[in-house]
Amino acid sequence: MKPRALSDAERWLTQARNDLRDARGLADKLASHATACFHAQQSAEKALKAVLIALGEEPWGHSVSLLLEGVSAFLEVPAEVLAGAQLDQYYIPTRYPNGLPGGVADDVYSEGESGSAIALAERVLQFATEQVEGRPSS
């Protein structure tokens, strides 16, 4: 692996950790579950981009599902990490009022949903950290 690729991958991992931190804080302290779900999706997206960058790829897009497909072309990805594809459902509807059939996101998303989204993002981030740094995330 080239030093620059590793450095860039580590930067993406750092941002993924920050997004996960923000998701937890939004859910726990502000009960902003829609935004917490979005930040969980962002964490997984950036973590997977870190893996692809470390592999010398140039990832593009925001779909966790498609990024997982890209990573799967190079590595064996456990089923519990592949389940992170579910996070794609939080990319648009959590932020835009026309992303839902009625109401606004804060009226729709619950503590249970943000908890599940955060748990999925944690699994993806742990996998990514192990791939990029060779150790589990903290």
N, C-alpha and C positions, 0 to 999 in steps of 0.2 A: 504494500500500500504506500502511496506517495505521501510524504509529510504534509503537503498542502491539503490533500483529500482528508487526511485524518484530522487536521486542524479545523477544516470547514465542517466536518462531520461532528466534531465535538461542540462547535458553536451551535449547530442545529439541535444537538442533544440538550445543551444548556437552555435554549429557548423552549424546548419541549418540557423540560423540568419546570421552568417558570410558568408555562401555561397550565401545567398540572397543579402547581402550587396555587395559582389564581383560581382554578376551578374549585379546589377544596375550600378556599377562603370565601368565594362567592356563595357556595352551597351552605357552608357552616355558619358564617358570620352575617351574611346578608339575606339568606334564603332566596337568592336570585338563581333559581334552579335552571331556567332556560339558558342564561349566560354561562352558568357552570357547565352545562352540557356542551355548549359551543366550545369552551376552552378545553374540555376533555377531548373533543374531536381534534382541535388544533394541536394538542399535545401529541396525540397518536400520529397525526399527519407529519409533524416535524420530526418525530422520532424515526419514522420509516424513511423519511428523506435523508436523515443522518446515515442510516444503514446503506442506502443506495449510493450516497456520496462516498462513503468509505469504500464501497466496492468499485468506485471509479465511474459510476453512472451520473447522469445529469437529470435528476427527477423533475417532473413537471406536473402540475395539477394539484387538486385539493381532495381527491377521492381517496379515502383510506383503503377502500376495497381495491382500487386499481394500484395503489402503492404496494399493498400486500401481494398482489399478483406479480408486480415487478420484483419484489424481494424473493418471492417463492421461486422465481426463475433461477436464482443463485443459491438459495439456502432452504433447508427444511424448516418450515414454520409450524410450530405446534398449533393444534386446533384452538386452544384457548387464546392464542394470539390472533389467529384468523378470525375469531369471533369479533375482533375489533372493527371489522367491516360494518358492523351495526352502527358505528359512530357516524357514518355518513348521513344518517337521518337527522343529525343535529347541526349540519352545516348551514342550511338556509332557514328552515322554519323557526329556529331559535332567535333569529335576528330581524326578520322582516315580517310585517303584519300581513302581507299578502302570501306568505309561505304557509299559512294555515287557512282552513276553510272558514273560520270565524274567530273573533277575539284576537288577543295578542298572546305572545309566547309566555309571558309571566303568569298568565291565567291558566295555562295548559300544562306546563311541565312541573313535576312534583319532586319532592325530596327523594323518593324511590328511584325516579329516573336519573336524577343527577348522581345519586350514589352508584347506580349501575354503570353509567357513562364513565365515572371516575375510575371505577374498578377495571373496566375494559381498557382505559387509557393507561392505567398502572401496569397492566400485563404487557401491553405493547411497548411501553417505555422500558420496562425491565428487559424484555427481549432485545430491544435495540441497544441498550447499554451493554448487554453481554456481548453482542456482535461487534460493537465499535470499540469498547474498552476492555472487553474480556472479563468483566465483573458485573454482578447485579447492581441495579440502581439502589440508591438509598431512599 
